[in-house]
Amino acid sequence: MNDSVSRGEPYPTVELAEAAFWRAVTGGILAHEERLVSVAWSKIGAEAAVLVDHGTGLFHLACRDGQAAGARWFIDEAEARAAWIDAVRVLIADRFSGWTIWTSDTGRWWATRHLDLTEAEVEMAVSRTLNADTPERLVELFPEQEQMV
């Protein structure tokens, strides 16, 4: 199987050809500097951004992590931004599976542990819930908490 993105390189399955296609499309979108919202973590190899195509007026959401990539377009900026929040939540939750990730109405980012803390963990000031102004800052809080447990 061939696809135009791979410049004719053969792929043994349709799934591998499609994955290569989406990696190229996502990489092209994420290469643009002009972003409405974006987040990138080199340590966990994940990135998500919303960009506007001034020629068409469409908003493009692109996400990638170490294993997968994808992109969607929206007519409405608010829908694109909401989809970005959902995508970032998934990127974080995939890396820190013991937590539920959510945002408040005020835009703060939160994480709540799935498991209850022991008395010893509570005494060590291990947090059941974390919060931060940005998703980047929230991700920075996990390693300290994980070391304490």
N, C-alpha and C positions, 0 to 999 in steps of 0.2 A: 504494500500500500504506500502511496505517496501523498504528500500534501505540499501546497505551495510554500508554506512557511519553512519546511525543512529543506527547501531547494532540491526536491526530488529524492532525498534520502529515504530508503525504504524503512517501513515500520512493520513489525510482524502482526500487529493487531490494530483495529480501528481505535481502541481505547488509547494506545500509546501515541497514535497520530493526533488524536484530539487533545491529549495532554500537551503535546509539543506545540500545537496550535495555540492553546490558551496561555501557555507560558510566554509565547512570543507576543500575543496581543496584550496581555497584562503587562509585560515588560515595557512595551511601547507606550502604553498609557502612563505607567508609573515613571517613565523617563522624563515626563514633562515637569517643569519647575512650578508652573502656575497651578496651585492646588487650593481648593476651597477649604478642605479639611484633610489631614493626613496624620498617620502615625507609622513609625517604623522602629523595630527593635532588632538591632544587629545580633544581640545575644541569643535571641530565640528565633531569628531568621524569619520574621514576619513583617508584612507591610500592607497598609490599606489606605486608599486615597479617593477623594471625589474631585473630579476636574470638570470644567465646563468647556464644551466645544463651541467656540464663538461663531463658527460658520453655520452650525445646525441649531444651536441653542439647546442641545442635549447635555445632560449631566451624566458623566461616566464614573461608575464605581469600579475600582480594580483592587483585588486582594491577592496576596500570595503568601505562602509559607514555604517551608523547606520541601514540601511534598506536592502541593497543589497550587493552582492559580485559576483565577476566574475574573470575569468582568460582566457588568450589566449596564444598561443605559436607562435613564429616566427623563421624563419631560419636566417634572416638577423638582425644584431644588430641595424642598423640604423632604420629599420622599427619598431622594438620594442621600441626604444627610441622615435620615432615620435608618436607612439600609446600611450606611457606613457604621453607625453605632452598633447595629446588630452584628455586622461582620467582625468588628473589633471585639465585641463580647465573645464571639465564637473563637477568635484567634487566642484570646487570653484563656478562656475556659479549656481549650485544647491543651494548653501548656500546664495549667494548674488545675487538674481534674478534681481535686478535693474541695473546690470552691464554686459557688454560684456567683456569677458576675451580673451586675445590673447598674442602671443609672437612675438617678432621682429626677424629679421634675425640675430641680434647680441646675441639673447638668453635672452633678458630682458623680464620680465613679465609685462603686461599692463592690466588695467581695465578702461573702458570708460562707463560713466553713460548713461542710456537710455533716461533719462529726462533732459530737459534744466534746468539750474539753474536760480533762481530768482535774481534780482539785489541785494537784501539783502544777499543772500547766497554767491554771488560773493564778496561782501564787507566783509563778514566773512571769506574769504579765503577758502571756500568750493571748492574742486577740482572736475573738470569734468573728468579728467583723472589721474590715479595713475600709477606709475611704480616702479619696484623693481628688484633686481638682481635674486631673487629666488621666487618661489611660496609661500614659508613659509612667507617671508617678505611681499609679496603683501597682504596676508590674514591678517597680523597684521595691515595693514593700514586701513582696512574697518571700524572697530569699531569707530575710531576717526572721520572719515568722516560721518558715520551714525548718530553720536551724534550731529553733527553740523547742520544737516538738520532738 
